[in-house]
Amino acid sequence: MNRFFSNNVAWKIISLLLATLLWFFVINYQNPELTQEIKHNVTIRGINELEAKGYVLENEEQLRNMQVRILLKGPRLEMERLKSDNVQIDVRLDLTQYANLLTEEDAVSIEKPIQITAHTNIEGIIVEDIRPKTVGVVFEREEQATRNIHYTIQNESNSEYAALDPILKPTTVEISGPKSSVEKVETAQININVDNFSEDVLSYTVPIILLDEQGEEVIGVKKVPEYVEVTLPIGKKKRVPLEPQFKGTLPPGYIKANTLVSPQEITIVGKAAIVDTIQSIKLEKIALDNVIQSNNFRTDFILPEGIEYIDNIEPKATVTLEIQKETDYNYQVPVSELNLQVIGLPEGYTYEVIDETVSIVLASTAEKLLAFKPSQIQVTADFSSMQDIIAGEYRIPLQIVVPDEFKVVNVPVYMNILVNAPVDEVPVEPEVPVEGEEDTMVDTQDQPIVEE
C-alpha cells in the first residue's frame, strides 16, 4: 500500500479524478439546468397549398396574432443565449397535410383541431410543454367579389372645396377571403378630409375600409388595391393630347408605318398659369432599337409638377406601333413644287435656283410611297454658317423634313443656288437745256397731230 502511494503514477491518477470531480462540480454550479416559460407567436405553414385547393383560413388573423406558452429546459448559458436570439425557437402550425386532403366535394367550412409543434435550434434545450397543444383551425372556401368604392366627406362645412366632386382612382375594389366574411361586406368606403387639399395639393391616397350592414369593419378580407388616389379638381381644366416619345432607331430595313395612342387625350387640372403653358402630355420614351414587328406598348404619363389628370383611367397609355419592312424610291422633285426656304443670306441679296429638279430618295412602305406628294416635304437651304458671302454659285446641303412615316435615304442632298449681290440704283439727272435753244423750242401742246 505504501508502495502504491509512493508511486508518482498513482498520485497522477488520483489528481485526475479529483480534477474531474471538481470540473463537474463547477459546471453544475456555474451552468445549472434551468426551466423557463416564454411566449411566442405561431408560424403558419401550408397557406399556399390551402389556397391552391380553393380554401383559406377563416380565423387566419386570430391565429397569426396568437401567442403560445412554451416551457423550456436547459443549461443556464444556453438558455440565456436563447433569450437573446429568439429566432432559434420554431413554433409551427403546419396545415400542409390537411390542405392536401381537401377536395371540391368537401364542405364550405371545415373546423379541425390541429397540433402546435415547437423546437429549438440550440443543442441542450428541450421543449417540455406547450400550451395550448392544439388550436381550432377553420378551413373555408375562398370567395371573390367586386365592390364599388363609396366616399364620405369630412370637414366639408369649413372648406371652400367641399362643393367639388372628388375623382377616385380606381372606383372599384377586388375583395377575396373566406366566403362568410366576403358575404358580410356591404360597402367599400373611404373617408375624404377636404382640409388635406389645396391648389398645391390636388391628390392624396386614402385607405379602403370594408363595412358590413351595421357599419362595422369586416376584417380578414383581402383588398386589391388597399388604397384609393383621391383628386379634387381645384384650378383650371384643359383637354390635351397625349404625345408618344421614342428613343433609338428601328433596325435597318424597317419603318414606322403608323402610330396610334389610346386614349388620345386626357383632362388635366391645376393652376391656370401652369395649365395654359401645356399643349400636350408627353409619354415615357419607347425604345425602338430591337423592334421589327408591330407591337403595343404600355407607357406612363409624364405629368408636370402641380398638374393632375382627372380621367378615371390608369396613368398609362397604350401606344400601338405599326412596323413594316421598308422600300425606297428615287423622286425627281421639280424645284417649283418644293416648299423651299432659303435663309441666312445677307440683307439685299437675292437668289436663283439653278437646278430644275432635286433627287430625293425616300424610304417607307410601298403604300405610303405611292401616295407621296412633293408638298409633304419641307426643304431649307441655310447660308447662316457661311462667312463673307459674295455673288456667285453655291452648292448647298439641304435640310429636309419629311413626315414620320418617311425617311430620307440619300443624305446629304445638295442644291445649286446662284446668289446675286444687291444692285445699286443710278439716279437719273434731269436734262438741262442748252443756252440759246430756249427760243427755238416749239410748244406743240396745242398743235394738231398731222398724219401723213
Secondary structure, DSSP 8 states (H G I E B T S, - for coil): -HHHHHSHHHHHHHHHHHHHHHHHHHHHHHS-EEEEEEEEE-EEE-HHHHHHTTEEETTHHHHHH-EEEEEEEEEHHHHHHHHH-GGGEEEEEE-HHHHHH--TTS-SEEEEEEE-EEEESSTT-EEEEEESSEEEEEEEEEEEEEEEEEEEEESGGG-TTTTS--EEESSEEEEEEEHHHHHH--EEEEEEEGGG--SS--EEEEE-EEE-TTS-B--S-EEESSEEEEE---SEEEEEEEEEEEES---TTEEEEEEEEESSEEEEEE-HHHHTT-S-EEEEEEE-TT--S-EEEEEEB---TT-EE-SSS-SEEEEEEEEEE-EEEEEEEEGGGSEEEEE---TT-EEEE--SEEEEEEEE-HHHHHT--GGG-EEEEE-TT--S--SEEEEEEEEEE--TT-EE-S-S-EEEEEEE--------------TT-TTT----TTS-----
